Amino acid sequence: MFGQTLTLRCVSSLSAVSAAGVLPSRSIKRFIARLIRARRAGTRSLSSGSLAGFIASRWVEIRTLGETHEHAPVTVPPPLLACFTVKMDIQLPCDPINIRGQGEQEKRNQEVCDNKKQEEHKNKDDKCNRTKCQTSVATEEKPDREQGQEEKEGKEEETQESDVLNVLECDVRGAVIADKGEGAVLTSWTAEYLGKKGDNYLSCVKRVKAQVMIEECEEQLTYVAKVKMLFSDTYKEFSNMSFFKEHEFYTKLLPELNSVLAEAGLDPLRIPKFYHYSKCEEREILILEDLTARGFRMADRKKGLDFAHAVLVLQELARIHASSVLLQRKHSVEELRVRHKFLALDWTNNSKIPREDMAVAISGDLLAATAIAENSKGYEDMARWLRELGPRGVDVFDEQLETRPPFAMLGHGDCWTNNFVFRYDDGGHPVEVMLLDLQLCRQGSPALDLQTLMYSSINGALRRNSLPHFLQTYTSSFDATVEAGGIPPLFTVEELTEEYNARSMYGVLMASMYIPLMVVDSEDAPDFTKVDDEKEFYADRAEEVARSMDDNPLLRETMCSAFDEWIDMGLIS
C-alpha cells in the first residue's frame, strides 16, 4: 500500500475531505479513470466524496505553494486538505500500467504519451520519443536475449534490438482510443509473442492484452501488433518500404475500396481493422484487430490449403481485385497507382533499394531451387535451366510485372498460407477467411497473385486437378463484384486462363522463393535480419536447403511437383 503514490498539483479549489477506509483495487482503477477523463475534459475539481476515500487510503503527497506535506493513510487531517487547488496528474509506480516507471521521470514520460493521443488515434506519424516512452512499457513476455551472452557489445546490441521491438504504452493507448473512443482509459496491459520462427519474415508479431475502464466498467481488449524487425543494410530499405505501403493501404486506400463496395451494396473487404500506427527513427509499429477473438486461426503452412480453404481465399482475392476496378472507374481521370503512388513502389523500382540487391535475392532463390533439382534424380535438365535462369531472374521479374488491359488492378502481393486466417463451423469446416499483410500490395495483373497462391499454398496434385475450377471460382466472384457496381465482366474464364499461363515465369520465381520457406521446420527457418553479404548468404542457404532434403522429404516432393508442371508446360528450353 505504501508503495503507491498519488501526486496532486494545486491549480483549482478543492472542498474539505474527510478520512475514509481503504478502497479495493477495482475502485482505485475507477478513480484513476475518472481523474483522467476529468483532465481530458478540462475539469478542475472532482467531488470531495470520490476523492476522500482514495486520498485517505493511500500515501499522499500534496504540493502547494512550494511546500510538501506527507501524511499516512487514514490520518489525513481534513483542515490540511481544505481549500487546496488540485490538478489531476496521476503517478502510480506500483499500478500495473506503470510497472516499470518511477518518480518524476515516469510522470514526464506519461505526459509525453498523453500529449500524443490525438495524433495517434487519427493514424498520424506520432513521433513518440522512444527514449522517453520506453520506461512506460508494461510487462512483455519475451525471451531473455541477454542470458548467456558474455561480451558487452553483444549485450548492448541485443538490448537496442529489444527496445526497438517493444510495444509501448502510448501505442496501446492509441489503439484503445481509436477502438473505443476518448472515454476509454487504459489501466494495464501486457504483450506476448505470437507464432514461431518461420511464420513471419518482415515483422515481429505480438498479441496485446489491454485492461480498460469504460464508463466505470472494466473490459479486456486484445489487439495484434506488427513491429518492424531490425534488418541489416541489405534488407533495411525493403522492410521500410513494406511498412510504408501497408500503412498507406490501411489509412488511405482501404477506406476508398470499402466505400465503393458499400455504394454497390456489398460487404467491406475481409481484412482486419486498423487502429494505430507509430514511427520513430528505426522503430515502426502497426496495431490491428485481433482476429482470434472472433474465432479465426491460421492454417498449417506445411500442409497448405485444401480445396475448401482455397475456394474461400480465391473468392475474397477476387473481391479485392474487383474493388479496385470499381474505384478506378470512380476516379477514371487518374490511374490507381498515380492516385495512390505507393502502389508503384515494388521490389525493383524503388530508388532506395539497389536493383542489384534484389537481383542477388531473386537469383539466390533460384539457386536454392537449382540445388533441389541437382539432388533429385531425373531433374538434371531442370537444374541446368534454373542455373541459367538465375542471372536474368530480376529481368524476368520486371517483365512479369508489366500490365495490359483489362488485367491492371490492385494486387495483394504476398499470397501465401500464413497471410490468411479462417473461421470454422462446429463441424470444423472453413466458412470465412480474412486476408492479412498488405505490405507488398501493388497494381498489376491478378494472375500474379494467382500464381503466387497456387505455388506457395496449394500442393501439386490439387493444383493440377483443380486449376480450371479454381479459375472459374475466381472469375465468378470477380464478375459478381464488378456487376454489383454497374460494370460488365472484364474477361472470360478462358481469357483469365490465358493470362495466368502468360505469367508462368512469375510462378517459377515465386515457387523458388516460397516453397523452401513454406515447408521448412521452424528451427531451420532462415534469419534475413542478419544478412550482411547477400551472395554468401544465398550460397550458404542453397547448401542448407540441399542438406535438409533427406530430413524433410516434403521439400523434395513439393518442389519436384512444380518441376513436373514446368516440364509439361514446355518452359524448359
Steps between C-alpha positions, in 0.01 A plus 500: 500500500772746591677436170227685312498877469245743366636844415254789496619838376305801622328691221132520601293501820416183684244482775576337833555126500451252779675177583366175361593130486732321261355462149527173304719487188204522262381820669848647464488428125159662474626805686802530269268470201288785636806717558631443148161566341471817707843614392418438133177696539679787672319448831682668787347316794316183600251440777658473841317173566671312215836651582494462876513123522778471251716768660444365849582143401829565323827672580432849375731775386340842466699783349395858547674835533840334481436281807455123520279339765502120531243309702447132565172327408187574703674773702461784255365800694209647298602860577834445328323398177235770506509774238795349315532528122535174309602387151437138406855373438525125561816319609455149631832312470360174638187501287530251209477774240822658629673192629839602364476870572588699805517857627492820304658346190208261462261792539670685215497182288130456562433861400697453176279206402179673614576807290520281191173317536313722251755442224516128576130427472485701176770267361768767458874449544518585865875543544468358851850513641602141566752599765240690699227240457689180560474527881123484459513157337289246684621149568575322171531124487808445287818294491793615713730602218788594724526173691821317435663781301846576623608797294378846587461603136272206437286593797470861390400394150232265630369766739471754218314247284268412788416867554410548134279189503311608813137595501469829689223626722427793269444244219250304706322817611476618140341169397255507791386857424460422129301188589286617792519879496636770730301375796694173522782506755789253481579357846738212423631298208735221396651386169605150396664358191277326244603217274843350468809533286414462133148640533599862430799643319445877489349575840489387860137420584362533854163474668419793727253453785367829635293551813286813468231690691201615294238694695622338823467151350811287464561336162784298345597569139747318278692623196774378268814713475734477201840639592759552229803276538851642500673406177854552381553744213421233243130472587451815705348706219285209383358476852447878514313489168281214620384680814446824309282323243290319758439820699399684182270213405317499833466874545441618142411228253295255709238762602448588134467133399244431773314815405447392138398154618244657734364710211451175308318346798784260581678407822836660583817310417587221742808666639570569871415842643780751535540689829842659540829581330818647644844569357804638677846457349551123450194403701175448307179332609149426374222390738212310345194301595565168677302262282547208737245674725246428225606137463740531205818294486782431259530185289807275511753648258663159443173334404386799296138559403250234404221558249253666741761738642629590154150584373444748784835670431432522125157653553633772732807561287269563205302752710817692583600512135149594385460774763795682347325484160196670655724762656685558173174564320397752768828687449545427131712807430779373724662158481486312829877498556515871422227578750668266751866529412612236750351234269773578247774417752622146454796275555703628209368853430570665833777760492603410855544130420796427270376290211812287519407400857162371385673327208718308745196407711299372203796307355566366851150350517555341160832365628319320782254351249799395286651320798177304548492401132868399506434270794188343348542215252371570150498879527841579353352707216290692751811576705678628191204718400463651845873567523490685166188689606664634819702792356199636309244430771456868588432586134237226482344639817472848349353363176233311694395816687404678177124529463260502208126575487275380647739337748623807689368520856592492867680185608571360846862426416573239769246219462626211711344287773616705797327810368154342526299415811179298506188463712339156527154362571424244769592223261847641440427622147638842396221753449679837486846636419683820586801617300802645681824686424443743216861616526591401144180611325544636148317581180547213260345195343270290722683199360804596710302438819352183352841359406638582845203337673513184289871436554539620857191354664344218293658159446584376154226238461224741604644774283506279192157346547310808615660795318208540250251496787711745702516749211124465444437566872719809485329630184151453643586697813671773297203532263247514783693786664545720193143436380363612838677829432354532151802378301467209254746207530849595383614156384386142453645205688677401177667841480599479865650156438704643215620784724585254777711291262671813369623566856646150544854632538383707794375172648850354455654789694240484777522120533878526533460758777196373692519120494825467701353747753159334504616148591803581716506395865479798735848446645650498148323815373748756360567825685497783246571764765867398515581511128820700446635341183212396273698278266658311788165472681318350200787268412495365856123481493500291181734253671278492810190437288673211323616349831150523647339292224571165667347612829214686332357284219210746460745751351605265219143385438356852481775646284518206260125522448552855377792385282273243333244768416759729347632215287148411380435868419809508279680769702830311495709591199 
